[in-house]
Amino acid sequence: MRKHIGQVFTPQKWAEWLINKWDIYDAWCNGAHICDPTAGQGAFVLAMLHIARNQGIPITSERLSRLTIIELVPSHLDQFKRNVQLEFGIDFPNDQVYCQDIITEEHERKYDILIGNPPWANFGDLPTRYKRHIKPYFIQEGLVANLQRTLLGSSRVDIAALVLKVVLGKLLKENGTGYFYLPTSLFFGDGAHRGFRSYSTNCSKKSSDIYRNFSIDSVYEFTSTKVFKGVKTAYCCARFQGDTEQKFPVSYFKELNGKWVEHKALPFKNTSDPWRIVQNLDELSTNKTLYISLTPEQKPRQGVNTCGANSIFIFDDKPSHLPDEFVYSLVTKEIWRQHTLTPQKWILLPYQRKTGKPLAWEQIQQNDTLYSYLLSFQDVLQDRKGTLLQSVINKENWWAMLGVGTYSFAPFKVIWEAYGSKQFIPIVLSNIDGQMWQGNQAMHAFIPCWSENEAHRVKAALENPEILNLLQQLNGAGKCNWAQPGKIKKILSFSEAENRSLGK
């Protein structure tokens, strides 16, 4: 398959920056064999040749024989060879250029140094045929426990994690090193990248039981410099060491005011947990468990997910043509920015409050306006993608959404901004004219409560300053995983024992 999957080309300036940062050019001059296993148009090898020319070092056949590129897309390799010819007047050796899918196709050679920029794309965003093709490799490399997990929450596993596991296990010589640009989610993503943080990889083509360790010993996170224009994903570059057990803390450099400031990275609790970032290890003195008393029905939740149908279910003005009993106020940023509880958006939920389940079609037919409205969008709603949603649609509930249950209709919600924020400010929302406020997808997370006193008790517990401190250490400030339910559940230990309640 020859798809442009998750490609993010590296500008030559930044290919040279990474090469110089870790003295990779010097290693090449001293005899190291170097490979870019996801080369695109060969930016890193071209950068090596540019550095050689600028230093007056002859580009000999012997030196070229120690540079290898591997790439999935044939046209990228053709462009690379043309660029080498145009810029340096030489033909790059054909036996150093491989057109391969490094995940699924065997590569017999091994290298002292791996360098590059693996593709950035979540498993769930890959083309359908290619997803089917590479699912077994996610299991083989320990990124997911089984095929079903790739269909559920682990669909957020980045293909970069799989590429790195494959190349570190199969292409790297003993005690070799790797240097890569990559998404920071590999270090800070919760469930989706736990398998990457086993710090071991399958090194056998024939057995899934033979593993070799790898470690990360230094990371540079870009926070203001735009290495990759148009890319919103948080990214970094990192140095990997083969055949070495992972040890902490890791040297973690963050870009602050034009300088690299060294921090320390450690797993939150267990080795495979997301990393915490601190400038001083003394900051870890607050590493105590925070308890909050909640019932099992009160676990943190995300808001309603329309699964790509916002234009059908969400409105800027309250829709007078639809029955009020199924129209709810939708939480927006104005609640925190403008300190207002005046609704700015509304959402249609054709659901039964008592059960949290979609209305039966017979119930919808009893309301002419609701029936006509939903029927006019039947084809669009039935065509929505997603395995979990499709399992609901297959039950003929094609008007259903995700993230809706009895918890959605609790009379009170303790809710906070979970996506892209830098503050953790829980607030209590009740209802407007008997209609409960609803969170908007991953933008918000909440704990449902069934009494006002309970809601204010939970809010007070969540206002413990240590929660904000831990969220900041988990490096999600301003990012999509700032205070998502899974992260809050990790920070807090939920107990039904009243005397262990946080804040009491």
Residue, then its C-alpha position, 0 to 999 in steps of 0.5 A: m500500500r502506498k499512502h501518504i500516511g501521517q506524513v510531516f516533512t522535516p525542514q532541512k534546517w531542523a534536520e540539521w539542528l537534530i543532527n548537530k544537537w547529538d553529534i550524529y554527523d561526527a559519528w558518521c564521519n567516524g564510521a557509523h552506519i546511519c539509517d532513516p527508516t521513514a525517510g520521506q524525501g530524505a531530509f536527514v540524509l540531505a542534511m548530512l550531505h550539506i553539513a559535509r559540503n559546508q565543512g569541505i569534507p569529500i562525499t566519497s562512495e565509502r561515506l555514502s555506503r553508510l547512509t541508508i533511507i527507507e520509505l513507503v512512497p516511491s515518488h518520495l524516493d525518486q525526488f530524493k535521488r533527483n535532489v541529491q543529483l541536482e544539489f551535489g552532482i552525484d548519484f545516490p547508491n540504489d542499494q542504499v535506498y529501500c521502498q518498504d513499509i517498515i512495519t510490515e516488510e522485513h529489512e535485513r540490515k542493522y544500523d548503529i544510528l537511526i534518525g528521522n521523523p516517524p509518521w504522526a497519525n492515530f490508528g483511528d485516523l488511518p485508511t480502513r484497509y491499512k488499519r486492517h493490515i497493521k492491526p496484528y503488529f500493534i499486538q505483536e509490539g505490545l501496544v494493545a492487548n488484543l484486536q478489540r482494544t484497537l477498536l476502542g480507546s486504544s484507537r488513539v495510539d499514534i502510528a509513530a509509537l508502532v514505527l519506533k517499536v519496530v525499528l528500535g527492535k529490528l533495525l538497531k545494532e546492539n547498543g545502538t542509538g536513535y534520534f527522532y522527532l515525535p509527538t509528546s503524547l507518547f510520553f504523556g498520553d494515558g491509556a493509549h500509549r501505556g504499551f509504548r512505555s513498556y520500554s521494550t520491543n519485539c526484536s524477533k521476526k518469528s517469535s513474539d516472545i523475544y524482546r529487547n529493552f530501549s530507554i529514553d535518556s533526553v527529550y527536548e520539547f518545543t513550546s514556541t518554536k514552530v519546527f513543523k508549520g501547520v502542525k497543532t500536535a505538541y512535539c519534541c525530539a528524543r534520544f533513544q538508547g538500545d539494549t538499556e533498561q529505562k531509568f528515571p529521572v529523564s533529562y527533559f528540556k522545555e523551551l522557555n523564553g528562547k532558552w532550553v531549561e532542564h527539567k526532570a521527567l518521572p512516571f506518575k506512579n507506575t513505570s508505564d504511567p504518563w510522565r510528570i515534569v518537575q524542575n526540582l525533585d523536591e517538588l515531588s514531596t507532595n506525591k501523596t494520594l488524594y481521596i474523594s468520596l464518591t459512589p461508582e455512578q459518579k466517576p468522571r465523564q466526558g461531555v456528549n459526543t455527536c460523532g461528527a454530527n454537530s451541525i445536526f444536534i448543536f445550535d447557536d440559537k435555541p431551536s423553537h421548532l423542536p420540543d423543549e423537553f429534548v433541548y438542553s443548554l450546552v456548556t461553552k467557554e463563556i461560563w469561565r471566560q465571562h462568568t455567565l450562566t446564560p446559555q450560548k449554545w444548545i444541544l438536542l438529545p433525543y434520549q430517555r432521562k430515566t434510562g439514559k438510552p435513546l428514544a425508541w422510534e415509536q416514541i419519536q414518531q409521537n412528536d411530529t416535529l422531532y420525527s420530521y427533523l431527525l428523518s430529514f438527516q437519517d442518511v447522514l446520521q447512519d453514515r457516521k463512522g466509529t466502531l462503538l457508534q456503529s454498534v448502536i446504529n446497528k440496533e437501529n438507533w441511528w439518532a444516538m450519540l456517545g457519552v450519554g447515560t443516566y449521568s447526563f441527566a443528573p440534576f447537578k454536575v461538577i464540571w470543568e474545562a478538560y481540553g486546551s486549558k491551563q486552569f482547573i476551575p470546577i463549577v456547579l451547574s444545575n439546570i435551566d427550566g428543568q433542563m440539565w446542562q450538558g458538556n461538549q465532547a472532550m472539551h469538558a469533563f464532569i462528576p454527576c451529583w444528585s443533590e446540591n449539597e453533594a455537588h458543593r462538597v465535590k466541588a470543594a474537594l476538587e479545589n484542592p490546589e494539589i490537583l492543579n499542581l499535579l495536572q501541571q506536572l503531567n504536562g497537559a497545560g494548553k493541550c488536548n489531555w489537560a484534565q480529561p476524566g482518565k487523568i483525573k481518575k489517576i490523580l484521585s483515589f475514589s473511596e466511598a468512605e466518608n472519613r477519607s474524603l478529600g477536603k474534609 
